[in-house]
Amino acid sequence: MKVWKSVASAVLVSVLLAGCGSNAGTDGKEEGTASGSTVSLKVFIAQPRLKEHYDKYIEQFKAKEKAEKNIEVNVQLEMPPADNAPQILKTRLASNDAPDVFALHAVNEIPPFSKAGYLEDLSGQPFVDKLLDSVKPSVTDASGKVVAVPLETLSWGYLYNKDIFKEQGLEVPTTLTEMKAVVEKLKAANITPFELSYKEAWIPQLFLPLTVGALTQSEHKDFLDKMNQDQGSFSDMKALFDIFDLVNANGTEKALEVGGDDGSAAFATGKAAMWIQGPWFAETILKSNPDINFGVAPLPINDNPDDTKINLSTSTSLAVSSSSKNKEVALDFVNYVLDDKDSSAFYEALKFNPVAKIHDFKSFPWVDDALKYVNEGKAYQDPSIPQAVKDESGKALQGYYSGQLDQQQVIDALDKAWKSYNKVNK
């Protein structure tokens, strides 16, 4: 999934191998990188919690390039926090300082990045034929070009502790009223219903796609079109506040001091029964408690059970900069992400879903939970909301949680952010 934002000083840079030698390929010629040369490849992925897995896979890639092409690759891996990454990346792209390979959110960022000419056309690359038919469209731009290799495909809503639910005799709620009953039963047993972790603004932002995604399947099907034409308003999405208020009134304390990693640890150790979060934190949760039995369920936002659906999305994906001076090695890297021999172990270690025909690892229990809803038709595609609007929603909901903004001020802020996006992108 993944959801990003803005302060360059917070960047965590990991240089895997400093190495000496010339920076081959810097002339931008397309005849290829010469055997025996040394290339510095800049890779930008905003998932610092998964650094050890990327480090290991990058070392494997470097060994493969050396063995097969006699190219020495020095990889500079930059892993900023999710809150800061989008603005950092946009600044780099706009100032002709783009990483050779960078992560972007497929649904939110491929359309504007492709339109701006930042993305290399990958349609002819070997990995493309390996993609699952259900995944390929999510990394294809409006002109029909494949422009990224998908890392994360997501089926999400909220996480819940299955053991707690079983011990308390609870069923997964299908409406807001049922969720309120679950909350009351948990409180009666002295169990905190929800983990709150709003230190990073992208986390409260998650309520936005869950609400918009559900309501655009029913009573507000034209919401996105209206917003893109400056004719809509988030006043149609007031159900957002119903579920957000319920969660906040029945959650853990000091939410603005708790980030994703701390939230993972708290949820893993049973501090709360539910967490409005996606399974992208599975690896972190299991590190804190390998024995936790958690599931994924759709979040009720109102009393219409038909609106209680799983969000389907392709989020973190890797693109190659169209301006990369080391394009041959960059293309080798994105193809290695779906390497026939090594890719399955890599995705399994990251706790990601299979995205390619070559992936042969067994899906995880929480993936099976979500797929049950998908197979029953209780799912929707992640709504295409501009990243700038998502960013604004995270900050606005932090302000709403702390009492600095009221509902109308949040609505006004989101409407303004979308109109500002339209002005720049029309």
Beta strands, then each sheet from edge to edge (+ up, - down):
strand 1: 13-15
strand 2: 38-44
strand 3: 72-78
strand 4: 101-105
strand 5: 149-150
strand 6: 153-156
strand 7: 158-161
strand 8: 194-195
strand 9: 274-275
strand 10: 294-297
strand 11: 310-314
strand 12: 316-320
strand 13: 379-381
sheet 1: 1+ 3- 2- 4- 12+ 5-
sheet 2: 6+ 11- 13-
sheet 3: 8+ 9+ 7- 10+
end
